[in-house]
Amino acid sequence: MTRRLRQAGVAVLTVCAVILGLGVPAEATTIWELKDGFEGTESLWFRDGGGPEDCPKYRTCNPVEVIDNEAEAHRGTQYASILNNSGYGANWLSFGRRVGLPAGATQCQLTVWTNIDYARQTPVTISIDVFRADNRVYEMNKQVQLTDLSQVGTWRYQTTGYWNVNARDVVFRVVLVGQEWGVVGMRMDDLNVTCRVA
C-alpha cells in the first residue's frame, strides 16, 4: 500500500512537471516609462506662434509657457499653461511634444493631469492625442468631457488606456477644444507614459 501511494505521488508530480514545463512559454516583458512634470523640459514642448487673430482650427496660435509656481502646480513646482490671449473664442488650444518610443514597444498608455482655468458653460472637451510624427496619422485619440462647472478649476486625472503601438516616432498632444468666448485656458502637469516592451 505504501509503495502504491508512493507511485501515485510520483505520477502526480510528473504530470504537474509536464503541465508546468509545456505550458505557455514565459515572455519577458519590460516596462518603459516617461515622466514629464515640466521640471526642466520646457524646450521639448512645441509652441505655435504668430498672430492670434487668424488662428486656424486644429492649430493653436496662443503661447504655451511653463509656469514656476508650486502653489498652482499639480505636483512639483512647474506646470504648462496655455492661454487664449486673442480676445476671440479659442477653438483649439493645444500643446505637445515629440517622443521616440522604445524598440519593441507593443502597448502604451498615457496619463496626464489637466486643469481648465475657466469655462462659462459646459460641456468642455479635452482631446488627448498620439499621432505619428511623420504623417500625423492618429495612433490614439481620446475625448474627455467636463460636464459640470464644479469640475472647472480643479486638477483632473486623465488616462488613455493602452493602445497598440504602430509607430515609434510620435507626438503626444493635449488639446482644449474651446467654446467661443467661453474658455480662457488650460494647465497640464505630470504627463506619464508607460509602455510594455517585449
Phi, psi and omega in degrees: 000318179295321179296320179294320177297320179296317179295320178296319178297317178296320179297317180296316179297322179295314178300316179298319180296319179294316180298314180293322182287330184256009180291189179298128182297138180288134177246131179285123177244127179256147176255124176254140184223140173238125177242132179222107177254018179065018176272086178090012181246014185306322184292344180278346185265136182276150176230142170258123180259196176102187185285128182286342186291330183246041183291116180285158177294150179071015175206134181266141174249016183257148184287146171248134176220156176261124182261137177256094181206099184301326182293334182256345180288155175292313177209152184077209182243345186237153176208162178269144179225135174231131186236147171273103181254016188273342187082000179244167176296133182271115181260355183197093176251120185215157169211151184198176177213152178275141182219140172262112178286155184289152175299138179087001178295129181254320179218143178226158177223139178244133172233151182201153174256131180234155180215112176282122184294317184201142170212138180277332180208166177244163006280154172247130185253132173244136177244130175251119188240145166229122179222159180295136182290330186279326184227005176062023174282132183292133167271324182200141176217124178232129178259134178237137178241133169270122187251001183222134181298340177292344178277350180277138179086010178231151177288131182236133179278128180239140176221146180269342194073174183281141172237154179281131184278123176247343180217145181267329181266102188229168174241130171264133182216139173244130186236134168261111179272100191281175175244145181301127179062013189242341184235129183267316183183180184215148173247154178218142179207160172051056173285134182223129177240128179239129179236142170270126182243121182279000000 
